[in-house]
Amino acid sequence: MRSYKDHIILSGSSVKQALIRLNELGQDAILFVADKNDVLIGSLTDGDIRRGLIRGITVNSLVDEVIQEDPKYVRKGGRNIEKIIEYREGHFRILPVIDQSDKIVNIINFRSMRSYLPVDAVIMAGGKGSRLRPLTEKTPKPLLKVGDKPIMEHNLDRLTLYGIDDFWVSVKYLGNQIEDYFGNGDIKNVHISYVWEDEPLGTIGAVSKIKDFRHDYVLLTNSDVLTNLDYEHFFLDFIKQEADLSVVTIPYKVDIPYAVLETNNGHVLNLREKPTYTYYSNGGIYLIKRSALKYLPEEGFFNATDFMEKLITEKKKVISYPLSGYWLDVGKHEDYNKAQQDIKQIKF
């Protein structure tokens, strides 16, 4: 994976140096000119240099003479997902991401990314995976391979596909292996921090330990879920409905092979011949307003279902997002074996 820093060139560099860099970038040929602190100054393409040469500059001239001084960019932590979509649909391929000090902190490349969601992601990866023993006796479940890479890497790569680049990973059982494998995230152009659980904290309790989220929205996911969920659509639905929490739900249809009677005090009120009922189960993926996290207890064991019940009690808006795509909880041996086959066929 190309580092976002490959697109940054220092102010004061020569046009010749820029041409060499642009040639190395190939079809991603655009540079962003920055000062020594990586503060964005302008952008530079082959076309800018060509027009400069026509004006009379030479390959020894400075890039500062030919840059576009008002480049499009995305502000880190911004909420305007509609602007991201507008850029994408307007065929802007590569955009710099800048922080509040105008420092370049990442690059959006719509050739390899689908979106840039203003979300922190928390991956729960501290469980023992007891039902998958003996596979998990020496390897944590998140690092068990499905196809050519670990389950958790499928999750992380799917999230980065939608531009999420701030990750928090909750670890406990064999957590050192997970930390050693993913490191600080540099290799994937993301930032990964680790939250160590001294004691089991449930499926959301560890989130209370995180005090420095970088966005107003938090996505929480189990590390052992394999899915092709469209995270942008999930986020847009969350925003549209002005929810405090949205949970991905998995539809299950139950066909009743007999007529079902609806009764009251022995009186038949209605009759349904061989009905089909649809129920929705928890998919283990949640979007949460950061402000709603104040309802988490400061410490102790707490499940995501406890959190949902708490928000409902507090009259907060908790919604369901029925998933129409692929989803599999890799929790048992038969699920793990199914995942090995599905990964060959399902489009992720």
Salt bridges, closest charged atoms under 4 A:
ASP28 OD1 - ARG93 NH1 3.73
ASP28 OD2 - ARG111 NH2 2.84
ASP48 OD1 - ARG51 NH2 2.92
GLU86 OE2 - LYS83 NZ 3.33
ASP102 OD1 - ARG75 NH1 2.69
ASP120 OD1 - HIS215 ND1 2.98
GLU153 OE2 - LYS188 NZ 2.94
ASP157 OD2 - LYS149 NZ 2.67
ASP157 OD1 - LYS188 NZ 2.89
ASP165 OD1 - LYS76 NZ 2.46
ASP166 OD2 - LYS76 NZ 2.56
ASP166 OD1 - ARG214 NH1 3.50
ASP166 OD2 - HIS215 ND1 3.86
ASP216 OD2 - ARG79 NH2 2.76
ASP224 OD2 - LYS141 NZ 2.55
GLU232 OE2 - ARG88 NH1 2.78
GLU298 OE1 - LYS211 NZ 3.25
GLU314 OE2 - LYS310 NZ 3.19
GLU334 OE2 - LYS332 NZ 3.86
ASP342 OD2 - LYS338 NZ 3.11
